[in-house]
Amino acid sequence: MNLFLNILQSVVDFIIYLIPYPKLTSKELREVKIVAHRGWHDNLNTFENTMQAFETALENNLWGIEFDIRWTNDHVPIILHDKDTNRIWDKDILIEGISFKNLRAELPQIPTLE
């Protein structure tokens, strides 16, 4: 299933790449603020929504970082886009169904909002 989703994502990305869009002027380019979507990541060596992805975005002088917040079953806010850990971590863990202590034991790379 993950292979299918990765291929689908690549096809969609390529189609969007082919759609023409207006070019920015020099003035507009100087004013652009780049926001890292879930940090600076490739999901091979640096995974999205990890401190490493956020630190790399900051090191590259990006203006901001976008991320999502999920809550563990003991009400600890963590940084993760998906409701579970399958897509990125290939582990079947539902965030709202696990305590923070158990999540931290399984996946210490997932940061808290703190």
C-alpha positions in Angstrom: 0.0 0.0 0.0 2.8 2.4 0.8 4.4 1.8 -2.6 1.1 2.6 -4.3 0.7 5.8 -2.3 4.3 6.9 -3.1 3.8 6.3 -6.8 0.4 8.1 -6.7 2.1 11.0 -4.9 4.8 11.2 -7.5 2.3 11.1 -10.4 0.2 13.9 -8.8 3.4 16.0 -8.1 4.5 15.6 -11.8 1.0 16.6 -13.1 1.0 19.7 -10.9 4.6 20.5 -12.1 3.3 20.5 -15.7 0.5 23.0 -15.0 1.6 26.5 -16.1 1.5 29.3 -13.5 2.4 33.0 -13.7 6.1 33.8 -13.2 6.9 36.1 -10.3 8.5 39.5 -11.0 12.0 40.3 -9.6 10.4 42.5 -6.9 8.0 39.7 -5.9 10.8 37.2 -5.7 12.7 39.4 -3.3 9.6 39.6 -1.1 8.9 35.8 -1.0 8.8 34.2 2.3 9.5 30.5 2.1 7.7 28.3 4.6 8.9 24.7 5.1 6.0 22.2 4.9 6.6 20.0 8.0 10.3 21.1 8.0 13.1 20.5 5.6 12.9 16.7 4.9 13.2 14.0 2.3 11.6 11.2 4.4 14.6 9.0 3.7 17.4 10.5 5.9 15.5 13.4 7.5 11.8 12.7 8.4 9.1 15.3 8.3 8.0 16.8 11.6 11.1 16.0 13.5 13.5 18.3 15.3 16.1 17.5 12.7 13.7 18.7 9.9 12.9 21.9 11.8 16.5 22.6 12.6 17.6 22.1 9.0 14.8 24.5 7.9 16.1 27.1 10.3 19.7 26.5 9.2 18.6 27.2 5.6 17.0 30.6 6.7 13.5 29.6 5.8 10.9 32.1 7.0 8.6 29.7 8.8 7.7 26.1 9.4 4.2 24.6 9.0 3.2 21.6 11.1 0.2 19.8 12.5 -0.6 18.9 16.1 -2.1 15.6 17.3 -3.0 14.6 20.8 -2.0 11.3 22.5 -4.7 9.6 24.6 -3.2 11.2 27.8 -3.6 14.7 26.2 0.1 15.4 25.3 0.3 17.5 22.1 2.7 16.1 19.6 3.9 17.2 16.1 2.6 14.8 13.4 0.6 15.3 10.3 -1.2 12.0 10.1 -3.6 10.4 12.6 -1.3 7.4 12.8 2.4 6.6 12.2 2.1 4.3 9.2 3.0 6.6 6.3 6.3 7.9 7.7 7.3 5.4 10.4 5.8 2.2 9.0 4.3 1.4 12.4 0.7 0.8 13.1 0.2 3.3 15.9 -3.0 5.4 16.2 -2.0 8.6 18.0 -5.2 9.1 19.9 -5.0 5.5 21.1 -1.6 5.6 22.7 -0.1 7.3 25.7 2.8 9.7 25.3 5.1 7.5 27.3 4.4 4.5 25.0 4.7 6.6 21.9 8.0 8.0 23.1 9.3 4.5 23.7 8.3 3.4 20.1 9.2 6.6 18.2 11.4 9.0 20.1 11.8 11.2 17.0 8.3 12.5 17.2 8.5 15.9 19.0 6.0 17.3 21.4 4.6 20.8 20.9 6.6 22.0 23.9 
